[in-house]
Amino acid sequence: MLLEHNGEDFYKCAMELFSNAGHISTFEPEFFNHSPEQFIYFDNKSEISLSQNQREMFKLFNNVSRLFSVNDCVFFSINLLTAQRYRSQAAHDLHTMMHPLIEADGTICLFKCNNEMILSFIGYGNRCVLSDWYPITDDYRTLLSKLDIANISIQSGVEYFADMVYILARSYYFAGCKLTIHDLLPVDFIYKELDREELNQIIKDTLSAPEYEYGDDYVEYEESIGTYQADIGVEFDLMFLETDIEDDNPFGEEIEDSGDESDDFFNSDELEQDIYEFDDVDQEIFQDPTLMIKWLKKQEGSDL
């Protein structure tokens, strides 16, 4: 299903997708192909006050359609006019600007750029979360199977929204929350001699893997900017501190004797006395419990 550049038929594609996935039973949207100005100033009840930069964002798209509402989650389709390298960031920024204007707990936007589409989610305490890009074709099985209503709870708005985010969000939104310093270190860390700089580079490459994978389409989740890398650095320092505590001499240097005998637990003379104290006792006494009892009673009698 190749659509025209202006995206006027994109809402039909979006309605068909959600209908086939079982979310709706109609092909009629609430409204379709409204201009950016019409959507911002007339389609929403909130009083609007936009900055110059926000008004400039009107140039990023040419039409928007309000598709349907489910459990106080509202769905939109939007046709982007940006170059491919800016498409993910544009979808993120537009949805972030639009969400506060819409009276809904959750908003889900389906953006089109050229002949690909992406879903964007905001609501229920979540900032903008993006899916991967999917081709707009007559056979969109991958996206359709993920959107299948059988995979999504409809008991409440928050469950409905959360299930879609969990199924469709890019994997790096979740991966960064689970990794610890031990997950980031190479398997052979213990066996190889790696200095701090090399380990820092390994961790940096691991954390940056999603950026390399997505390239221009990579968009950071706002709440994690500038924090996760710092948290890993703190864990890294603590790990090295624990290593130093466990091994006070990790590099095998010769440590001179301080000569302070006040910390010795045993006195050498007392230790020598303990070693030879029972030399004159027959060893069979220690092997026979009966003889041991008799010997102890004898020792007690001699001490009186």
N, C-alpha and C positions, 0 to 999 in steps of 0.2 A: 504494500500500500504506500506508494510514493506520493507525498503531498506537495501541493504547490508551495512556493517560497513564502507567501504571505500567511500561510497557516490557517486560512479561514475554515478549512475542513478538519482541522486537528481535533476540535471538540467532538466530532463524530467518531473519530478513531478512539478517543479517550472513553467515550460513553460505551462504545462497543466492547472495549477491553474490560471495563468494570462490570458490564452486563454479563459477558461470557465467564467472568470470574465469580459471578453469583452475588455481587454486592447490590445490584439494582435490577429492577424489572422493566425499566423504561429507557428509551433512547432520547427522551426530551430533556435537555438541560434546563436549569432554572433561568439562566440567560446566557447568550453566547455572543462572541465577537464584539465586546465593548472595547472602546478605545481606552488607553491608560488614563486620560483625563476623566472620562465618564466613570470609570471604575472608582477612581480615587475620590472624586468630588460628589458623585450622585448615587453610587451603588451601596454606600456604607453610611450608617447613621451617625458615626462618631464625628465630632468636630475635627477638622483636619488642619494641621499646622505643619507644613513641610519646609525643610531647609532648601537652599539652592542646590546643594549636592543631591538631595533626594529627588527634587524635580528633574534634575539632569538624568536620573535613572529612568525616566519615562521613555528615553530614547532607546533603552535596552530591549523593549518589546513593543509590539504593535496591536495586539489584541489579547483579551482575557475572557474566559468563559467560566461562569459558576455552574458546575456540573450537577451536584447533588449534595445532600447532607445526610449523615448517618450518625446517630448517637452524639450529637453536638460536635461532630467532626465534619468540616466543610471541604469539598474537593473542587479544585480549579484546574483548568488547562490554560497554558500561556505559551505564546509563540515568541521565542527570542530572536533578536536581530543582531546578535554579537558574532564576532569571529569565533571559530571553534576553540582557540586556545583560551578564550575568556569565558566560555559557556558555563562551566561549573561555578565559578566565582560570581558570575552574573545571576545565576539561579539562586545562589545562597543570599546575595545582597538584596535582590528583589523580594524574595520571600520574607526575609528579616524585616524589610521596610513595611510590607503589606500586612503581616500578621496582626500587629496592634490595631489596625483599622477595621478588622473583621470581628464581629461579635460572636466568637466561637472559642471553645476550649482548645480545640485542635484544628489545624489547617494542613491539608495535603495538596501540594501543587504538582501537576504533571507538566513539565517544561519540554518544549520541542526546540531543537536546533538542527537545521538541515534535515536529515532523515534519521535522527536519533532522538530518544526521549529519556528523561530522568525524573524520578520522584523526589520530592523534598518534603520534610516533616518538621513542624514546629507546634509545640503545645504541651500541656500537662507537665510543666517544669523543664521541658527540653528545649534547647536552642536548636538552630537549624541543623538537621541531619539529612545527608544526601544518600541516594542509592547510586548504583553504577548506571552507566548509560546503556540503553538497549536500542537495537535497530527497529525502525518502524517498518514492519513487513506484514504480509498476510499471515505469516506463521511465526507468532511471537510466543512460542511455547514456554521458553524459559521464564519470562516475566509472568505469563499467565498462570503457570504452575505455582509460582510464589504468591501471587495475589489470590489464589483460590480461597474462597470463603471458608472452606473446610479447615484451613490452617489458622483461622483467625476467630477469636472469641467475639461474640456480639452481646455479651451479658451487660457490658457497660462501655461508656465512651473511652475510659482510660485503658481498659483491656483491649478494646478494638484497636486503638491507636498504638499501644505498646507492642502488640503482636505484629503489626505491620512494620514498625520500626525494627523490631528484632529480626524479622525475616528479610527485609530489604536493605537495611543500612549497610554501608561499606564496612568491611571487616575491621578496618583499623580504628573505628570508633570504639570497638570493644576490646581489641587486643591490647591497647595501651593501658587499660585499667587493670589488666591481670598480670602484666609482667613485673618481675622483681629483679633485683640485681643478679640473683643466681640464675634466672632464666636467660639473661642477656649475655652471661659469660660463655665462652666456648667450652665444649665438652672436655677438651684436653687442657683446660686452664691449669690444672694442678700439675700436669706433667711437663708443661712447656715453661721456659723462662721468658716471661713477658713483663715488660716494665709498665709503669702506670700510663705512659703516653700511648702504648700499643693497645692496652685494654680500653682506654678512652675512645680510641678510634673504632675498635670493634663494636663497642656499645653505641657509638654515634651512628655507625653504618646500619646497625640493627634497628635503631629507632627511626632512621631516615628511610628505611626500606619502602614504606608506603608512598613517600614522595617520589622515589625513583620509579615505582610501579605505575603510579597515576600520572606523573608528569604534570602537564598544565592543568589537568583535572583535579589535582590534589587541593583540598580545602580543609584547613584545620578546624576542629571543633573549638569554638571560641573559649570555653571555660578552661581548656587544657593548655592554652597558649602560654608559654614561658614558665610553666610550673612543673610539668612532668620531667623534663630534662634535669631541672634543679633537684627534684626529689630523688632521681636516680643517682645524682652526684653525691647527695647526702648518704644514701645507702652504701655507695661505693666507699666513702670515707670510713663509715662504721665497719664495713667488712675488713678493711685494711687494719683498723684499730683492733678488731677482734683477733686478727692474725698476729699482730704484734704482741698481744697479751698472751696468746697461746704459745708463741715462740719468741722468747726475748732475744734469741741469737739466730735469726733466720738466715744469715749469710755466713755462719760458721767462723766468725772472728774469735781469736783467742781472748778470753776475758781474764784479766788479772785478779788474783785473790785479794780481797779487800783486807784480809787479816783480822777482821772483827770476829772474835770468838764468842761474843755475847749472845749471838743468835743460835749457837749450836744447841740442839735439843738434848743430846747425850754428852756426858762428860766421858772422855776417853778412858780414864782410870776406872770409872764405874762400869763401863762397857766391858773392859778386860776382866774385871772381877766377875761379872755375870757369866762370861764365857767359861771360866774355870771353876765356878762355884760347885758344880755337881760332878767333877771329874772323879772323886773318890767313891761315888755311889755305883753299885753294881747295876749295869744296864738292864738286867732281867727284871729289876724292880719296876722300871718304867713300862715294861711290856706286859706285866701281870697285875691286874687291878687289885687282887687280894693282897699281894705283897706290897703294893703301893700304899694301901690303907694301913697295914701293919707298920710300915716304915714311917708314915706320917704321924701315927699315934706315938710311936717311939720317940720321934723328934719333938712332939709336943711335951712328952713326959720329961725329956732331958732339958727342955727350956724352963721348966718350973723350978 
